[in-house]
Amino acid sequence: MLHNIFDDVKRMNKRQFLYQFLSFGMIVSSALMIWKGLMVLTGSESPIVVVLSGSMEPAFHRGDLLFLTNYKEEPIKVGEIVVFKVEGRDIPIVHRVMKLHVKADGNNTVKFLTKGDNNSVDDRGLYARGQLWLTQNDVVGRARGFLPYVGMITIYMNEYPKFKYAILACLGVYVLLHRE
């Protein structure tokens, strides 16, 4: 098989190879433009996330793909599932809002407490040191829909780097050699 791939490359002239390379660049550029467009439409810095743990079972399972929005004018509600980032942690957390705390300071600042459906305690142990509540600034998005287990490939790619490189290599070779 590898021999056939190299034969295909040898038969391509420079113009064909350049065309294939530019096609690959267009695919990557298109994916980035779609992602940026989704960011604008949803108001979220990450409009799609993968559930990485079982802390939200039975609502969401590990590998579920969540679609998020984050419109600042919509108030946070108890029972809503939010995705939030905490200072000092790189990976966002998907949990449910359990309590609201409204501070009557003229701005009616809303703070809230979260908890995973499958966890026995609230998330205060996950928050930054000294932080007891989350604010709207901590929210990456709110779950609006999901596809079950579609994100498992992302989890496998992160847990098994060789798998990730094999998939990327296969896709790259396919795009560069596939003729229309």
N, C-alpha and C positions, 0 to 999 in steps of 0.2 A: 504494500500500500504506500509506504513512504517513498519507494522508488518511483511509483506512478506520479506522486505529487511533484517530485523534482523534475520528472519528464515534462509535466504540464508547465512548470515554470520555465524550463529551457525552451519550450516551443513558443512561449509568449514573446512578442517583440516588446520593445521598451514602451511603446505607446499603449499597448494593451495593459501592461503591468501598471503604468502610471494611471490609466483609467480605473483599474481595479483599486488601486491605492486611494485615489480621490473618492471613489464610491464608498470605501470604508470610512474615510474622513467625513463624508456627508451623513452617513448613518450615525456616527458618534455625535456630530453637530446637531442633528435632528433630535436625538435623544436628550441632549442638554437643553435645547430650546423648548422641548415639550415639558421637561422638568421645571424650567424657569417659568413657563406659562402657567403650569399648575400651581406654582408658588404664588403667583399674582392672583389667580382666580380664587384660591382657597384661603389666602391670607396667612398661610402657614409656611414656616421655613422648611418643613418636611411634610409634604402633603400625603405621603405614604410611609408607613412604618410596619415593621414585622414584630409580632409579639415574641419575645425571647424566652419567657419563663411561663410556668404554670400558675402564677399568682392570681390570674384573673379567671381561672376555671370556675364554673362551667361556662361563663359568658364568652370567653375567648381562650383558645388553646395555643400552645407553643407552635409557631409557624403560621398563624393566621396573619393575613395581610390587612391592615387597617387603612381606611381612607379618612383623612382628617380635614377639618376646616378650623380656622382660628380668627373669627371676626370679632374684633375687640369690643364692638358695641353690644354684643349679646352677653347678658349676664351669666355668670357661672351658676349652676343649679345643683342642689343635692341630688345624688343618684346619677349624675352625668359622668361619663367615662372620659377622662382627660389624659393626655400624654404630656408629661412635664420633664424639665431638665432641672437638676439640682447642681449647685456650685460644687465643683470637685469631682463630678461624675460625668463621663463622656456619653454614656448611653441613656437615652430617654426612658422614662418609666411609664407604663400604662396602668392606671388605677382609677377607682371610682371615688367621686367626691362624697364624703360622709357628713361633714358639718360645714356650715358657713359661719363666719364671724364678721359682722358689719361694725366697723368703727365709726361712730358718729363724730367725725372730725371736720365737718363741713363738706368734705369730698365723698363721704360715705364709703370709705375704703373697705373693699370686700377681701377678706382672707378666707382660706378654706383648708380643710384637712382631708387627706385621701387615705385609702386603704385598698389593698388587693382583695377581691372577693374570696379568694382561697387562703388568705392570711388571717391569723387570729388577733393581730394587733394592728393599730394604725401605723402610718408611715413616718412618724416623727423620728424614728431611728434611721431613716434613709435621708432625711433632709440635711442640709448643711449644719455645721456645728452652731448651736444656739438658735436655730430656726424652728419655730413651733407651728407655723402656718405657711401656706403657699399663697402667692398673689398671681394676678393675671400675667405679670412679667415672666413667671416661671413656666407658663403654659406654652407648649409647642403646638398643640392642636386638640381638637375634640373629636372623638370617634363618631363618624357618620355612617359608616358601612364597613363591611369586611368580606374577604374571600377566605374560606377555610383552608388552611395548610398550604396555600400557594407560596408562602414565604419560606418553606422548609429548604428550598434550594439555596437561599441566602444563608440560612443557618449552617447548612452543610459546607458551603463555600468558606465560611468563616472558621468553622471548626476543623476543616481539613484543607489546608492551603494547597496541597498538591492537586486536589479535586478542582479547586478554583483555577489554578494555572492550566490544567488540562482542558477545562471547558473554554477558557479564554483563547488558548492556542488553537483549539479546533475551530472556534468561531472565526478567529483571525485568518487561518488558512482557508477556510471555506469562502469567506468574503473576498480574499485576494485572488483565489483561483476560480471561483464560480463565474462562468460566462453566461450571459443572458441570451 
